[in-house]
Structure formats: structure tokens, C-alpha cells
Amino acid sequence: MDLCMQMSSIQALVHVSTAYCNCDKPDAHEVIYPPDEELQKFMNDCQKSAPEDLTGTTKGLFGHPNTYTLSKSMAEFLLIEERGHLPVVIVRPSTITASLREPLPLGLGLFPSLLATRKLRADIVPVDIVANTLICAAWHTATTR
């Protein structure tokens, strides 16, 4: 953020998050949710502490299934709180998989196995679609501000 703040001609700051950043909410919408009091206290403590002092400081993940979704949710909130004049856009792809068309159809043709339930639909998006979406998000942010 400090580097971006120094860029006088910055047109867009694209943050890649995840579609699962709000999976702790029963009915999540396309908004940035503020952290609850306990998580806010934890975030404040993290900002004031040295990394080595934080080991084992939390007993849970504040409703998140893993540290990945927790950190993505925290990052989104901090980005919006600290953005100042920066033109920020957040893109939330789901699980990214092999390319659909570019540079090769279906990448190398390899797809690692995925443990799933037949009744559920896979929520995946090809990497080339994500890359194009990021470019479009940057362009849209830069041209509509």
C-alpha cells in the first residue's frame, strides 16, 4: 500500500481475493464485511506486534474453516480501510483451474484429483478467464473513476 500511495499516476489497484472470503457468513453478499469485535482486536494486536510474538495467539479462526479464507477476509477489510485516494478494485475468483483457451486449451491436460460429493457442483474458473477478468477490472476502474 505504501508503494502504491507514492505512485502519482496510479489508475487502478487490483486485489485478488477469493470467492470464499466470507464463507463464515450464512448469507454472504458482495460487500466488505467489517470484522466482529474479537477479530478487530486480534487485527489491531497483529499490527502492533512483531511476527514472532504472534505465534499461537489465537485459539480459533473466527468462524473461518482455514487461515486462507480468514486472511483474505482480513486483507480485504484492511485494504478498504487504508486505501485513501487509491482506486481499489477487488476480484474474488473461486477455485482457479487450468486454462480454457490461452495459452493452451485445458493447460497440459492434467487435472489433479478433487475429493467431492456427487450432489455438489464444482465451483471452478479457468485461469485465463481470471486473468482477463483482472485486466478488465483494472481497465473499468481506471476509466470510470
Phi and psi in radians as a Rosetta constraint file:
Dihedral C 1 N 2 CA 2 C 2 CIRCULARHARMONIC -1.043 0.35
Dihedral N 2 CA 2 C 2 N 3 CIRCULARHARMONIC -0.745 0.35
Dihedral C 2 N 3 CA 3 C 3 CIRCULARHARMONIC -1.087 0.35
Dihedral N 3 CA 3 C 3 N 4 CIRCULARHARMONIC -0.810 0.35
Dihedral C 3 N 4 CA 4 C 4 CIRCULARHARMONIC -1.106 0.35
Dihedral N 4 CA 4 C 4 N 5 CIRCULARHARMONIC -0.637 0.35
Dihedral C 4 N 5 CA 5 C 5 CIRCULARHARMONIC -1.089 0.35
Dihedral N 5 CA 5 C 5 N 6 CIRCULARHARMONIC -0.484 0.35
Dihedral C 5 N 6 CA 6 C 6 CIRCULARHARMONIC -1.458 0.35
Dihedral N 6 CA 6 C 6 N 7 CIRCULARHARMONIC -0.181 0.35
Dihedral C 6 N 7 CA 7 C 7 CIRCULARHARMONIC -1.468 0.35
Dihedral N 7 CA 7 C 7 N 8 CIRCULARHARMONIC 1.847 0.35
Dihedral C 7 N 8 CA 8 C 8 CIRCULARHARMONIC -1.240 0.35
Dihedral N 8 CA 8 C 8 N 9 CIRCULARHARMONIC -0.389 0.35
Dihedral C 8 N 9 CA 9 C 9 CIRCULARHARMONIC -1.906 0.35
Dihedral N 9 CA 9 C 9 N 10 CIRCULARHARMONIC 0.305 0.35
Dihedral C 9 N 10 CA 10 C 10 CIRCULARHARMONIC -1.088 0.35
Dihedral N 10 CA 10 C 10 N 11 CIRCULARHARMONIC 2.312 0.35
Dihedral C 10 N 11 CA 11 C 11 CIRCULARHARMONIC -1.817 0.35
Dihedral N 11 CA 11 C 11 N 12 CIRCULARHARMONIC -0.487 0.35
Dihedral C 11 N 12 CA 12 C 12 CIRCULARHARMONIC -2.840 0.35
Dihedral N 12 CA 12 C 12 N 13 CIRCULARHARMONIC 2.470 0.35
Dihedral C 12 N 13 CA 13 C 13 CIRCULARHARMONIC -2.050 0.35
Dihedral N 13 CA 13 C 13 N 14 CIRCULARHARMONIC 1.931 0.35
Dihedral C 13 N 14 CA 14 C 14 CIRCULARHARMONIC -1.719 0.35
Dihedral N 14 CA 14 C 14 N 15 CIRCULARHARMONIC 2.138 0.35
Dihedral C 14 N 15 CA 15 C 15 CIRCULARHARMONIC -1.873 0.35
Dihedral N 15 CA 15 C 15 N 16 CIRCULARHARMONIC 2.193 0.35
Dihedral C 15 N 16 CA 16 C 16 CIRCULARHARMONIC -1.639 0.35
Dihedral N 16 CA 16 C 16 N 17 CIRCULARHARMONIC 2.003 0.35
Dihedral C 16 N 17 CA 17 C 17 CIRCULARHARMONIC -1.901 0.35
Dihedral N 17 CA 17 C 17 N 18 CIRCULARHARMONIC -2.465 0.35
Dihedral C 17 N 18 CA 18 C 18 CIRCULARHARMONIC -2.574 0.35
Dihedral N 18 CA 18 C 18 N 19 CIRCULARHARMONIC 2.605 0.35
Dihedral C 18 N 19 CA 19 C 19 CIRCULARHARMONIC -1.114 0.35
Dihedral N 19 CA 19 C 19 N 20 CIRCULARHARMONIC -0.264 0.35
Dihedral C 19 N 20 CA 20 C 20 CIRCULARHARMONIC -1.729 0.35
Dihedral N 20 CA 20 C 20 N 21 CIRCULARHARMONIC 0.161 0.35
Dihedral C 20 N 21 CA 21 C 21 CIRCULARHARMONIC -1.153 0.35
Dihedral N 21 CA 21 C 21 N 22 CIRCULARHARMONIC -0.411 0.35
Dihedral C 21 N 22 CA 22 C 22 CIRCULARHARMONIC -1.967 0.35
Dihedral N 22 CA 22 C 22 N 23 CIRCULARHARMONIC 0.521 0.35
Dihedral C 22 N 23 CA 23 C 23 CIRCULARHARMONIC -1.209 0.35
Dihedral N 23 CA 23 C 23 N 24 CIRCULARHARMONIC -0.155 0.35
Dihedral C 23 N 24 CA 24 C 24 CIRCULARHARMONIC -1.408 0.35
Dihedral N 24 CA 24 C 24 N 25 CIRCULARHARMONIC -0.158 0.35
Dihedral C 24 N 25 CA 25 C 25 CIRCULARHARMONIC -1.670 0.35
Dihedral N 25 CA 25 C 25 N 26 CIRCULARHARMONIC 2.383 0.35
Dihedral C 25 N 26 CA 26 C 26 CIRCULARHARMONIC -1.193 0.35
Dihedral N 26 CA 26 C 26 N 27 CIRCULARHARMONIC -0.472 0.35
Dihedral C 26 N 27 CA 27 C 27 CIRCULARHARMONIC -2.458 0.35
Dihedral N 27 CA 27 C 27 N 28 CIRCULARHARMONIC 1.327 0.35
Dihedral C 27 N 28 CA 28 C 28 CIRCULARHARMONIC -1.413 0.35
Dihedral N 28 CA 28 C 28 N 29 CIRCULARHARMONIC 2.479 0.35
Dihedral C 28 N 29 CA 29 C 29 CIRCULARHARMONIC -2.057 0.35
Dihedral N 29 CA 29 C 29 N 30 CIRCULARHARMONIC 3.045 0.35
Dihedral C 29 N 30 CA 30 C 30 CIRCULARHARMONIC -1.430 0.35
Dihedral N 30 CA 30 C 30 N 31 CIRCULARHARMONIC 1.180 0.35
Dihedral C 30 N 31 CA 31 C 31 CIRCULARHARMONIC -2.395 0.35
Dihedral N 31 CA 31 C 31 N 32 CIRCULARHARMONIC 2.906 0.35
Dihedral C 31 N 32 CA 32 C 32 CIRCULARHARMONIC -1.664 0.35
Dihedral N 32 CA 32 C 32 N 33 CIRCULARHARMONIC 1.965 0.35
Dihedral C 32 N 33 CA 33 C 33 CIRCULARHARMONIC -1.464 0.35
Dihedral N 33 CA 33 C 33 N 34 CIRCULARHARMONIC 2.313 0.35
Dihedral C 33 N 34 CA 34 C 34 CIRCULARHARMONIC -1.247 0.35
Dihedral N 34 CA 34 C 34 N 35 CIRCULARHARMONIC 2.607 0.35
Dihedral C 34 N 35 CA 35 C 35 CIRCULARHARMONIC -1.235 0.35
Dihedral N 35 CA 35 C 35 N 36 CIRCULARHARMONIC 2.654 0.35
Dihedral C 35 N 36 CA 36 C 36 CIRCULARHARMONIC -1.229 0.35
Dihedral N 36 CA 36 C 36 N 37 CIRCULARHARMONIC 3.030 0.35
Dihedral C 36 N 37 CA 37 C 37 CIRCULARHARMONIC -1.014 0.35
Dihedral N 37 CA 37 C 37 N 38 CIRCULARHARMONIC -0.745 0.35
Dihedral C 37 N 38 CA 38 C 38 CIRCULARHARMONIC -1.139 0.35
Dihedral N 38 CA 38 C 38 N 39 CIRCULARHARMONIC -0.769 0.35
Dihedral C 38 N 39 CA 39 C 39 CIRCULARHARMONIC -1.197 0.35
Dihedral N 39 CA 39 C 39 N 40 CIRCULARHARMONIC -0.670 0.35
Dihedral C 39 N 40 CA 40 C 40 CIRCULARHARMONIC -1.062 0.35
Dihedral N 40 CA 40 C 40 N 41 CIRCULARHARMONIC -0.728 0.35
Dihedral C 40 N 41 CA 41 C 41 CIRCULARHARMONIC -1.091 0.35
Dihedral N 41 CA 41 C 41 N 42 CIRCULARHARMONIC -0.746 0.35
Dihedral C 41 N 42 CA 42 C 42 CIRCULARHARMONIC -1.077 0.35
Dihedral N 42 CA 42 C 42 N 43 CIRCULARHARMONIC -0.767 0.35
Dihedral C 42 N 43 CA 43 C 43 CIRCULARHARMONIC -1.094 0.35
Dihedral N 43 CA 43 C 43 N 44 CIRCULARHARMONIC -0.742 0.35
Dihedral C 43 N 44 CA 44 C 44 CIRCULARHARMONIC -1.094 0.35
Dihedral N 44 CA 44 C 44 N 45 CIRCULARHARMONIC -0.739 0.35
Dihedral C 44 N 45 CA 45 C 45 CIRCULARHARMONIC -1.098 0.35
Dihedral N 45 CA 45 C 45 N 46 CIRCULARHARMONIC -0.690 0.35
Dihedral C 45 N 46 CA 46 C 46 CIRCULARHARMONIC -1.095 0.35
Dihedral N 46 CA 46 C 46 N 47 CIRCULARHARMONIC -0.716 0.35
Dihedral C 46 N 47 CA 47 C 47 CIRCULARHARMONIC -1.194 0.35
Dihedral N 47 CA 47 C 47 N 48 CIRCULARHARMONIC -0.455 0.35
Dihedral C 47 N 48 CA 48 C 48 CIRCULARHARMONIC -1.633 0.35
Dihedral N 48 CA 48 C 48 N 49 CIRCULARHARMONIC -0.165 0.35
Dihedral C 48 N 49 CA 49 C 49 CIRCULARHARMONIC -1.921 0.35
Dihedral N 49 CA 49 C 49 N 50 CIRCULARHARMONIC 2.742 0.35
Dihedral C 49 N 50 CA 50 C 50 CIRCULARHARMONIC -1.345 0.35
Dihedral N 50 CA 50 C 50 N 51 CIRCULARHARMONIC 2.534 0.35
Dihedral C 50 N 51 CA 51 C 51 CIRCULARHARMONIC -0.914 0.35
Dihedral N 51 CA 51 C 51 N 52 CIRCULARHARMONIC -0.681 0.35
Dihedral C 51 N 52 CA 52 C 52 CIRCULARHARMONIC -1.190 0.35
Dihedral N 52 CA 52 C 52 N 53 CIRCULARHARMONIC -0.346 0.35
Dihedral C 52 N 53 CA 53 C 53 CIRCULARHARMONIC -1.460 0.35
Dihedral N 53 CA 53 C 53 N 54 CIRCULARHARMONIC -0.143 0.35
Dihedral C 53 N 54 CA 54 C 54 CIRCULARHARMONIC -1.656 0.35
Dihedral N 54 CA 54 C 54 N 55 CIRCULARHARMONIC -0.143 0.35
Dihedral C 54 N 55 CA 55 C 55 CIRCULARHARMONIC -1.006 0.35
Dihedral N 55 CA 55 C 55 N 56 CIRCULARHARMONIC 2.149 0.35
Dihedral C 55 N 56 CA 56 C 56 CIRCULARHARMONIC 1.273 0.35
Dihedral N 56 CA 56 C 56 N 57 CIRCULARHARMONIC 0.363 0.35
Dihedral C 56 N 57 CA 57 C 57 CIRCULARHARMONIC -1.436 0.35
Dihedral N 57 CA 57 C 57 N 58 CIRCULARHARMONIC -0.242 0.35
Dihedral C 57 N 58 CA 58 C 58 CIRCULARHARMONIC -2.094 0.35
Dihedral N 58 CA 58 C 58 N 59 CIRCULARHARMONIC 2.421 0.35
Dihedral C 58 N 59 CA 59 C 59 CIRCULARHARMONIC -1.598 0.35
Dihedral N 59 CA 59 C 59 N 60 CIRCULARHARMONIC -0.226 0.35
Dihedral C 59 N 60 CA 60 C 60 CIRCULARHARMONIC -2.534 0.35
Dihedral N 60 CA 60 C 60 N 61 CIRCULARHARMONIC -3.035 0.35
Dihedral C 60 N 61 CA 61 C 61 CIRCULARHARMONIC -2.017 0.35
Dihedral N 61 CA 61 C 61 N 62 CIRCULARHARMONIC 0.413 0.35
Dihedral C 61 N 62 CA 62 C 62 CIRCULARHARMONIC 0.936 0.35
Dihedral N 62 CA 62 C 62 N 63 CIRCULARHARMONIC 0.718 0.35
Dihedral C 62 N 63 CA 63 C 63 CIRCULARHARMONIC 1.553 0.35
Dihedral N 63 CA 63 C 63 N 64 CIRCULARHARMONIC -0.116 0.35
Dihedral C 63 N 64 CA 64 C 64 CIRCULARHARMONIC -1.532 0.35
Dihedral N 64 CA 64 C 64 N 65 CIRCULARHARMONIC 2.591 0.35
Dihedral C 64 N 65 CA 65 C 65 CIRCULARHARMONIC -1.316 0.35
Dihedral N 65 CA 65 C 65 N 66 CIRCULARHARMONIC -0.316 0.35
Dihedral C 65 N 66 CA 66 C 66 CIRCULARHARMONIC -2.793 0.35
Dihedral N 66 CA 66 C 66 N 67 CIRCULARHARMONIC 2.964 0.35
Dihedral C 66 N 67 CA 67 C 67 CIRCULARHARMONIC -1.220 0.35
Dihedral N 67 CA 67 C 67 N 68 CIRCULARHARMONIC -0.430 0.35
Dihedral C 67 N 68 CA 68 C 68 CIRCULARHARMONIC -1.078 0.35
Dihedral N 68 CA 68 C 68 N 69 CIRCULARHARMONIC -0.932 0.35
Dihedral C 68 N 69 CA 69 C 69 CIRCULARHARMONIC -1.200 0.35
Dihedral N 69 CA 69 C 69 N 70 CIRCULARHARMONIC -0.611 0.35
Dihedral C 69 N 70 CA 70 C 70 CIRCULARHARMONIC -1.095 0.35
Dihedral N 70 CA 70 C 70 N 71 CIRCULARHARMONIC -0.849 0.35
Dihedral C 70 N 71 CA 71 C 71 CIRCULARHARMONIC -1.174 0.35
Dihedral N 71 CA 71 C 71 N 72 CIRCULARHARMONIC -0.602 0.35
Dihedral C 71 N 72 CA 72 C 72 CIRCULARHARMONIC -1.140 0.35
Dihedral N 72 CA 72 C 72 N 73 CIRCULARHARMONIC -0.727 0.35
Dihedral C 72 N 73 CA 73 C 73 CIRCULARHARMONIC -1.118 0.35
Dihedral N 73 CA 73 C 73 N 74 CIRCULARHARMONIC -0.776 0.35
Dihedral C 73 N 74 CA 74 C 74 CIRCULARHARMONIC -1.105 0.35
Dihedral N 74 CA 74 C 74 N 75 CIRCULARHARMONIC -0.726 0.35
Dihedral C 74 N 75 CA 75 C 75 CIRCULARHARMONIC -1.103 0.35
Dihedral N 75 CA 75 C 75 N 76 CIRCULARHARMONIC -0.743 0.35
Dihedral C 75 N 76 CA 76 C 76 CIRCULARHARMONIC -1.044 0.35
Dihedral N 76 CA 76 C 76 N 77 CIRCULARHARMONIC -0.827 0.35
Dihedral C 76 N 77 CA 77 C 77 CIRCULARHARMONIC -1.089 0.35
Dihedral N 77 CA 77 C 77 N 78 CIRCULARHARMONIC -0.816 0.35
Dihedral C 77 N 78 CA 78 C 78 CIRCULARHARMONIC -1.115 0.35
Dihedral N 78 CA 78 C 78 N 79 CIRCULARHARMONIC -0.655 0.35
Dihedral C 78 N 79 CA 79 C 79 CIRCULARHARMONIC -1.071 0.35
Dihedral N 79 CA 79 C 79 N 80 CIRCULARHARMONIC -0.798 0.35
Dihedral C 79 N 80 CA 80 C 80 CIRCULARHARMONIC -1.200 0.35
Dihedral N 80 CA 80 C 80 N 81 CIRCULARHARMONIC -0.679 0.35
Dihedral C 80 N 81 CA 81 C 81 CIRCULARHARMONIC -1.149 0.35
Dihedral N 81 CA 81 C 81 N 82 CIRCULARHARMONIC -0.640 0.35
Dihedral C 81 N 82 CA 82 C 82 CIRCULARHARMONIC -1.788 0.35
Dihedral N 82 CA 82 C 82 N 83 CIRCULARHARMONIC 0.054 0.35
Dihedral C 82 N 83 CA 83 C 83 CIRCULARHARMONIC -1.170 0.35
Dihedral N 83 CA 83 C 83 N 84 CIRCULARHARMONIC -0.435 0.35
Dihedral C 83 N 84 CA 84 C 84 CIRCULARHARMONIC 0.995 0.35
Dihedral N 84 CA 84 C 84 N 85 CIRCULARHARMONIC -2.148 0.35
Dihedral C 84 N 85 CA 85 C 85 CIRCULARHARMONIC -1.528 0.35
Dihedral N 85 CA 85 C 85 N 86 CIRCULARHARMONIC -0.054 0.35
Dihedral C 85 N 86 CA 86 C 86 CIRCULARHARMONIC -1.173 0.35
Dihedral N 86 CA 86 C 86 N 87 CIRCULARHARMONIC 2.375 0.35
Dihedral C 86 N 87 CA 87 C 87 CIRCULARHARMONIC -1.422 0.35
Dihedral N 87 CA 87 C 87 N 88 CIRCULARHARMONIC 1.619 0.35
Dihedral C 87 N 88 CA 88 C 88 CIRCULARHARMONIC -1.688 0.35
Dihedral N 88 CA 88 C 88 N 89 CIRCULARHARMONIC 2.428 0.35
Dihedral C 88 N 89 CA 89 C 89 CIRCULARHARMONIC -2.322 0.35
Dihedral N 89 CA 89 C 89 N 90 CIRCULARHARMONIC 2.426 0.35
Dihedral C 89 N 90 CA 90 C 90 CIRCULARHARMONIC -1.981 0.35
Dihedral N 90 CA 90 C 90 N 91 CIRCULARHARMONIC 2.243 0.35
Dihedral C 90 N 91 CA 91 C 91 CIRCULARHARMONIC -1.959 0.35
Dihedral N 91 CA 91 C 91 N 92 CIRCULARHARMONIC 2.299 0.35
Dihedral C 91 N 92 CA 92 C 92 CIRCULARHARMONIC -2.092 0.35
Dihedral N 92 CA 92 C 92 N 93 CIRCULARHARMONIC 1.368 0.35
Dihedral C 92 N 93 CA 93 C 93 CIRCULARHARMONIC -1.272 0.35
Dihedral N 93 CA 93 C 93 N 94 CIRCULARHARMONIC 2.728 0.35
Dihedral C 93 N 94 CA 94 C 94 CIRCULARHARMONIC -1.458 0.35
Dihedral N 94 CA 94 C 94 N 95 CIRCULARHARMONIC -2.562 0.35
Dihedral C 94 N 95 CA 95 C 95 CIRCULARHARMONIC -1.200 0.35
Dihedral N 95 CA 95 C 95 N 96 CIRCULARHARMONIC 2.158 0.35
Dihedral C 95 N 96 CA 96 C 96 CIRCULARHARMONIC -1.574 0.35
Dihedral N 96 CA 96 C 96 N 97 CIRCULARHARMONIC 2.335 0.35
Dihedral C 96 N 97 CA 97 C 97 CIRCULARHARMONIC -2.228 0.35
Dihedral N 97 CA 97 C 97 N 98 CIRCULARHARMONIC -2.972 0.35
Dihedral C 97 N 98 CA 98 C 98 CIRCULARHARMONIC -0.991 0.35
Dihedral N 98 CA 98 C 98 N 99 CIRCULARHARMONIC 2.753 0.35
Dihedral C 98 N 99 CA 99 C 99 CIRCULARHARMONIC -1.145 0.35
Dihedral N 99 CA 99 C 99 N 100 CIRCULARHARMONIC 2.644 0.35
Dihedral C 99 N 100 CA 100 C 100 CIRCULARHARMONIC -1.504 0.35
Dihedral N 100 CA 100 C 100 N 101 CIRCULARHARMONIC -0.777 0.35
Dihedral C 100 N 101 CA 101 C 101 CIRCULARHARMONIC -2.291 0.35
Dihedral N 101 CA 101 C 101 N 102 CIRCULARHARMONIC -0.726 0.35
Dihedral C 101 N 102 CA 102 C 102 CIRCULARHARMONIC -2.016 0.35
Dihedral N 102 CA 102 C 102 N 103 CIRCULARHARMONIC 2.349 0.35
Dihedral C 102 N 103 CA 103 C 103 CIRCULARHARMONIC -1.403 0.35
Dihedral N 103 CA 103 C 103 N 104 CIRCULARHARMONIC -0.383 0.35
Dihedral C 103 N 104 CA 104 C 104 CIRCULARHARMONIC -2.289 0.35
Dihedral N 104 CA 104 C 104 N 105 CIRCULARHARMONIC 2.448 0.35
Dihedral C 104 N 105 CA 105 C 105 CIRCULARHARMONIC -1.066 0.35
Dihedral N 105 CA 105 C 105 N 106 CIRCULARHARMONIC 2.238 0.35
Dihedral C 105 N 106 CA 106 C 106 CIRCULARHARMONIC 1.030 0.35
Dihedral N 106 CA 106 C 106 N 107 CIRCULARHARMONIC 0.530 0.35
Dihedral C 106 N 107 CA 107 C 107 CIRCULARHARMONIC 1.028 0.35
Dihedral N 107 CA 107 C 107 N 108 CIRCULARHARMONIC -2.195 0.35
Dihedral C 107 N 108 CA 108 C 108 CIRCULARHARMONIC -1.675 0.35
Dihedral N 108 CA 108 C 108 N 109 CIRCULARHARMONIC 0.122 0.35
Dihedral C 108 N 109 CA 109 C 109 CIRCULARHARMONIC 1.473 0.35
Dihedral N 109 CA 109 C 109 N 110 CIRCULARHARMONIC 0.129 0.35
Dihedral C 109 N 110 CA 110 C 110 CIRCULARHARMONIC -1.799 0.35
Dihedral N 110 CA 110 C 110 N 111 CIRCULARHARMONIC 2.389 0.35
Dihedral C 110 N 111 CA 111 C 111 CIRCULARHARMONIC -2.439 0.35
Dihedral N 111 CA 111 C 111 N 112 CIRCULARHARMONIC 2.022 0.35
Dihedral C 111 N 112 CA 112 C 112 CIRCULARHARMONIC -1.131 0.35
Dihedral N 112 CA 112 C 112 N 113 CIRCULARHARMONIC 2.696 0.35
Dihedral C 112 N 113 CA 113 C 113 CIRCULARHARMONIC -1.179 0.35
Dihedral N 113 CA 113 C 113 N 114 CIRCULARHARMONIC 2.690 0.35
Dihedral C 113 N 114 CA 114 C 114 CIRCULARHARMONIC -2.371 0.35
Dihedral N 114 CA 114 C 114 N 115 CIRCULARHARMONIC 2.121 0.35
Dihedral C 114 N 115 CA 115 C 115 CIRCULARHARMONIC -1.333 0.35
Dihedral N 115 CA 115 C 115 N 116 CIRCULARHARMONIC 2.132 0.35
Dihedral C 115 N 116 CA 116 C 116 CIRCULARHARMONIC -2.635 0.35
Dihedral N 116 CA 116 C 116 N 117 CIRCULARHARMONIC 2.942 0.35
Dihedral C 116 N 117 CA 117 C 117 CIRCULARHARMONIC -1.757 0.35
Dihedral N 117 CA 117 C 117 N 118 CIRCULARHARMONIC 2.346 0.35
Dihedral C 117 N 118 CA 118 C 118 CIRCULARHARMONIC -1.003 0.35
Dihedral N 118 CA 118 C 118 N 119 CIRCULARHARMONIC -0.531 0.35
Dihedral C 118 N 119 CA 119 C 119 CIRCULARHARMONIC -1.294 0.35
Dihedral N 119 CA 119 C 119 N 120 CIRCULARHARMONIC -0.303 0.35
Dihedral C 119 N 120 CA 120 C 120 CIRCULARHARMONIC -1.700 0.35
Dihedral N 120 CA 120 C 120 N 121 CIRCULARHARMONIC 2.586 0.35
Dihedral C 120 N 121 CA 121 C 121 CIRCULARHARMONIC -1.592 0.35
Dihedral N 121 CA 121 C 121 N 122 CIRCULARHARMONIC 2.471 0.35
Dihedral C 121 N 122 CA 122 C 122 CIRCULARHARMONIC -1.295 0.35
Dihedral N 122 CA 122 C 122 N 123 CIRCULARHARMONIC 2.370 0.35
Dihedral C 122 N 123 CA 123 C 123 CIRCULARHARMONIC -1.900 0.35
Dihedral N 123 CA 123 C 123 N 124 CIRCULARHARMONIC 1.500 0.35
Dihedral C 123 N 124 CA 124 C 124 CIRCULARHARMONIC -2.211 0.35
Dihedral N 124 CA 124 C 124 N 125 CIRCULARHARMONIC 2.718 0.35
Dihedral C 124 N 125 CA 125 C 125 CIRCULARHARMONIC -2.462 0.35
Dihedral N 125 CA 125 C 125 N 126 CIRCULARHARMONIC 2.345 0.35
Dihedral C 125 N 126 CA 126 C 126 CIRCULARHARMONIC -1.143 0.35
Dihedral N 126 CA 126 C 126 N 127 CIRCULARHARMONIC 2.530 0.35
Dihedral C 126 N 127 CA 127 C 127 CIRCULARHARMONIC -1.062 0.35
Dihedral N 127 CA 127 C 127 N 128 CIRCULARHARMONIC -0.623 0.35
Dihedral C 127 N 128 CA 128 C 128 CIRCULARHARMONIC -1.205 0.35
Dihedral N 128 CA 128 C 128 N 129 CIRCULARHARMONIC -0.547 0.35
Dihedral C 128 N 129 CA 129 C 129 CIRCULARHARMONIC -1.199 0.35
Dihedral N 129 CA 129 C 129 N 130 CIRCULARHARMONIC -0.718 0.35
Dihedral C 129 N 130 CA 130 C 130 CIRCULARHARMONIC -1.095 0.35
Dihedral N 130 CA 130 C 130 N 131 CIRCULARHARMONIC -0.809 0.35
Dihedral C 130 N 131 CA 131 C 131 CIRCULARHARMONIC -1.032 0.35
Dihedral N 131 CA 131 C 131 N 132 CIRCULARHARMONIC -0.784 0.35
Dihedral C 131 N 132 CA 132 C 132 CIRCULARHARMONIC -1.137 0.35
Dihedral N 132 CA 132 C 132 N 133 CIRCULARHARMONIC -0.643 0.35
Dihedral C 132 N 133 CA 133 C 133 CIRCULARHARMONIC -1.114 0.35
Dihedral N 133 CA 133 C 133 N 134 CIRCULARHARMONIC -0.718 0.35
Dihedral C 133 N 134 CA 134 C 134 CIRCULARHARMONIC -1.084 0.35
Dihedral N 134 CA 134 C 134 N 135 CIRCULARHARMONIC -0.724 0.35
Dihedral C 134 N 135 CA 135 C 135 CIRCULARHARMONIC -1.128 0.35
Dihedral N 135 CA 135 C 135 N 136 CIRCULARHARMONIC -0.779 0.35
Dihedral C 135 N 136 CA 136 C 136 CIRCULARHARMONIC -1.123 0.35
Dihedral N 136 CA 136 C 136 N 137 CIRCULARHARMONIC -0.685 0.35
Dihedral C 136 N 137 CA 137 C 137 CIRCULARHARMONIC -1.119 0.35
Dihedral N 137 CA 137 C 137 N 138 CIRCULARHARMONIC -0.733 0.35
Dihedral C 137 N 138 CA 138 C 138 CIRCULARHARMONIC -1.114 0.35
Dihedral N 138 CA 138 C 138 N 139 CIRCULARHARMONIC -0.806 0.35
Dihedral C 138 N 139 CA 139 C 139 CIRCULARHARMONIC -1.061 0.35
Dihedral N 139 CA 139 C 139 N 140 CIRCULARHARMONIC -0.824 0.35
Dihedral C 139 N 140 CA 140 C 140 CIRCULARHARMONIC -1.082 0.35
Dihedral N 140 CA 140 C 140 N 141 CIRCULARHARMONIC -0.758 0.35
Dihedral C 140 N 141 CA 141 C 141 CIRCULARHARMONIC -1.099 0.35
Dihedral N 141 CA 141 C 141 N 142 CIRCULARHARMONIC -0.759 0.35
Dihedral C 141 N 142 CA 142 C 142 CIRCULARHARMONIC -1.181 0.35
Dihedral N 142 CA 142 C 142 N 143 CIRCULARHARMONIC -0.575 0.35
Dihedral C 142 N 143 CA 143 C 143 CIRCULARHARMONIC -1.648 0.35
Dihedral N 143 CA 143 C 143 N 144 CIRCULARHARMONIC -0.169 0.35
Dihedral C 143 N 144 CA 144 C 144 CIRCULARHARMONIC -2.006 0.35
Dihedral N 144 CA 144 C 144 N 145 CIRCULARHARMONIC 0.095 0.35
